[in-house]
Amino acid sequence: MSFTVTPVSPTIGAEVGRINLREPLDEATTAELRRTLVNHRVLFFRDQDITPEQHLALARRFGELEVNPALPQHPNHPELVLLGGDSQARARENAYHTDTSWREQPSMGSILRCIECPAVGGDTIWVDMAEAYQQLPAAVKDRIAPLRAVHDIMPSLGGRMTPEQRVTLRAKFAPVEHPVVRTHPESGEKILYVGDGFVTHFANYSEVGKVRCGADLQLRDDLMSYLCRQATIPEYQVRLKWRPNTIAFWDNRSTQHYAVSDYFPQVRRMMRATIVGDRPV
């Protein structure tokens, strides 16, 4: 390989060294980085002082880029989302989620660069959702195999908008269904694909479970809560302490993440490019 890879937890995360992301990636390096991403779920790069244009060029090596309809954008580059609060308002990314699962084709991956961060606090947690699925009891795996879940942009991102903006957003983005257990298109692994950020309910629980009375619906809600809680198990997690010019590149198909909001009124400013993915199966 043209770079070094140092795992930072037993199940998820690796630090990539001896690479300069200011320079364009050649085909071989891009392919090797992609394989490393699939294997380790999230990659960390330190001391990468790149421009917005270099950020976009890096992300485009891995696919087409999304434009987010609900988050602030770079004034010259709509593909770059600006994240973080300021000294007057807290950031609100602190929920376990996978980026843009509310799309019919959710994102393949995200590349996030730290512009400014507090000396203490503001870490981000990533979760290995393939490991979360693997460790489920066999009976639970059997139970959830046929289930589908509804993913919706509105409960999370709609809250940032006026009523008129929400009407416009809903007209463009209806709720979508994805399998509760998706298959990774490159590794073939089974992945638990539900989380608190955008999932609202099971689409077909009553049909699959042959529900006959209201009490069974409590079991439905308990199951969803149980599945979402898997992301909070520390053994499936890695945690990054940010420094300016640190970059994280993660696989949205196999991970969830949580931005720890413990630093207000200090400021954390981030810039993110998100890569278009495939329809989950």
KATANOR-V268430 format. One record per pair of residues at least 12 apart in sequence whose ideal C-beta (glycine too) atoms are under 6 Angstrom apart, sorted by the first residue. I is the first residue (numbers start at 1). J is the second residue. D is the distance in Angstrom with one decimal. If there is no record, write none. Layout:
BEGIN
I/J/D, I/J/D
END
This chain:
BEGIN
1/32/5.4, 2/29/5.1, 3/16/5.4, 3/18/5.1, 3/19/4.1, 4/17/4.2, 4/18/5.0, 5/36/5.7, 8/238/5.9, 9/238/4.3, 11/128/4.9, 11/131/5.0, 12/41/4.6, 12/128/3.9, 12/238/4.8, 13/42/5.1, 13/238/3.5, 14/40/4.0, 14/43/5.8, 15/44/4.7, 16/43/5.1, 16/45/5.4, 21/48/4.6, 21/50/5.6, 21/58/5.6, 22/50/5.4, 22/54/5.6, 25/61/5.1, 30/61/4.8, 37/251/5.4, 38/186/5.1, 38/187/5.3, 41/128/5.5, 41/251/5.3, 41/254/5.4, 41/255/5.0, 42/126/4.6, 42/250/3.9, 43/249/4.7, 44/248/5.6, 45/247/4.3, 46/246/5.5, 47/245/5.6, 48/245/5.3, 48/247/5.0, 49/245/4.8, 52/74/5.9, 52/77/5.4, 52/80/5.8, 55/113/6.0, 55/273/5.8, 59/111/4.9, 59/273/3.7, 59/275/5.8, 62/275/5.1, 63/108/5.8, 63/275/4.4, 63/276/5.5, 64/276/4.4, 65/79/4.2, 65/273/5.7, 66/274/4.5, 66/276/5.6, 67/79/5.8, 68/81/5.1, 70/157/3.9, 79/273/5.8, 80/271/5.4, 80/273/5.8, 81/272/4.6, 83/270/4.2, 83/272/5.9, 84/268/4.6, 84/269/4.5, 84/270/5.3, 86/267/5.7, 87/265/4.7, 87/267/5.9, 90/261/5.9, 90/264/4.7, 91/261/5.4, 93/259/3.9, 94/259/5.6, 94/261/4.1, 95/196/5.0, 95/197/4.7, 96/195/4.9, 96/196/5.2, 96/231/4.1, 96/256/4.7, 96/258/5.0, 97/195/5.0, 97/197/2.4, 97/198/6.0, 97/256/5.9, 98/252/4.8, 98/256/5.2, 99/252/5.0, 99/274/5.6, 101/151/4.6, 101/198/5.0, 102/151/4.7, 102/152/5.7, 102/153/4.0, 102/198/4.9, 104/176/5.3, 105/277/5.8, 105/278/6.0, 105/279/5.1, 106/277/5.4, 107/252/4.6, 107/274/4.8, 107/275/5.9, 107/277/4.9, 108/275/4.6, 108/277/3.4, 109/251/5.3, 109/252/5.6, 109/275/4.8, 110/250/5.8, 110/272/5.6, 110/274/4.8, 111/249/4.8, 111/273/4.9, 112/248/5.0, 112/270/5.6, 112/272/4.5, 113/247/4.9, 113/271/5.0, 114/242/4.5, 114/244/5.6, 114/246/4.8, 114/270/5.8, 115/269/4.4, 115/271/5.9, 116/267/5.9, 116/269/4.3, 117/242/4.4, 117/268/4.8, 118/263/4.3, 118/266/3.7, 121/262/4.5, 121/263/3.5, 122/263/4.4, 122/268/4.2, 123/239/5.3, 123/241/5.4, 123/260/4.8, 124/240/5.2, 124/257/5.9, 124/259/5.2, 125/237/5.4, 125/239/5.0, 125/258/4.5, 126/238/5.4, 126/250/5.9, 126/255/5.1, 126/257/4.7, 127/231/4.6, 127/236/5.1, 127/237/5.2, 127/255/6.0, 127/256/4.6, 128/236/4.8, 129/191/5.0, 129/192/4.9, 129/254/5.8, 129/255/6.0, 129/256/5.9, 130/189/4.5, 130/191/5.0, 130/254/5.1, 131/236/4.9, 132/192/4.8, 132/230/4.2, 132/236/5.1, 133/190/5.1, 133/191/5.7, 133/192/4.1, 144/180/4.9, 146/208/5.1, 147/180/4.3, 147/202/5.5, 148/177/4.7, 148/179/5.6, 148/203/4.4, 148/204/5.3, 149/180/5.2, 149/194/5.1, 149/199/5.0, 149/202/5.7, 150/175/5.0, 150/177/5.9, 150/200/5.0, 150/201/5.4, 150/203/5.2, 151/176/5.4, 151/178/5.9, 151/198/4.7, 151/199/5.6, 152/175/4.3, 152/200/5.1, 153/173/4.9, 156/197/5.6, 156/198/5.9, 177/203/4.7, 178/280/4.5, 179/280/5.8, 180/194/5.7, 182/280/4.0, 183/281/5.9, 184/253/5.6, 184/254/5.7, 185/278/5.5, 191/254/5.2, 194/227/5.1, 194/228/6.0, 195/228/5.9, 195/231/6.0, 195/256/5.0, 196/228/5.2, 205/220/4.7, 231/256/4.9
END
